Amino acid sequence: MTAMKLVAVSAGLGKPSSTRLLADRLSEATRKQLGPDQQVEARVIELRDLARDIANNMVTGFPSPALGEAIEAVTGADGVIAVTPIFTASYSGLFKSFFDVIDHTALAGKPVLVGATGGTARHSLALEHALRPMFAYLRAVVAPTAVYAASEDWGTGTGSQGDDLATRVARAGGELAGLMRHGRTTGGVAEAVPFEERLAALRL
C-alpha cells in the first residue's frame, strides 16, 4: 500500500508554540482516523524557520532550496493542515506570504484542514472570513470543521466553540482523513473525484 503524505504548516512564532501544538494534534487525529492499516508519512513545516526565505522569494521570485522543498512537500501532499495564529482579526503575514509564493493552481482539489490559535475566542470567526475564503480562492477542498483554539481551550471543560477542543480536533481529523481517502493527489495534481463522493467521505 502506498503511503499517504500528510503535511502540517504551522505559522507559530514562538518556540514552543500553541500553533505548533494544535498542528500536531490535528495531524495525529488525522493519522488515527486514516487507520492502522494505512501508512502515513507525516511532517510539520515551521514557517518561522523559513521567514527570511519567504521574504526573499516575495522580492526575487525565486525560492531558496529549503523553501522550494517545503513548497514541494505541500503541493505533493495528499492532505494539508494549515494553522496560523490570529493577528488583528486575521491570519498572520508570514502564513499568508507562504501561500502567496505557491503557484495559485497548485492546491486545486487538495484536501485542506484549517486551524488557528489566539488569546481570545472573539477571533474565532477569522477562520470563516479569512482562512476559508483564501483556500476557496486557491480551489482547495476545505474540511467543514475548522478548529480554533483560544487560551482557555487548552484547559479542561467547554471550549470557545461550544464543545471541547479534543472533540473538535477529532471531528476535523476525521473529515480530513475522509477527503484524503477519496481524493488523493499525484504530483501535486488532484485526481478528479465527483463532489458527491467527497461529501459521502465526510459522512463516514
Secondary structure, DSSP 8 states (H G I E B T S, - for coil): ---EEEEEEE---SSS-HHHHHHHHHHHHHHHHH-TTS-EEEEEEEGGGGHHHHHHHHHHS---HHHHHHHHHHHT-SEEEEEEEEETTEE-HHHHHHHHSS-TTTTTT-EEEEEEEESSGGGTTHIIIIIHHHHHHTT-EE-S--EEEEGGGGSSS--TTSS-HHHHHHHHHHHHHHHHHHS-EETTEE----HHHHHHHHT-
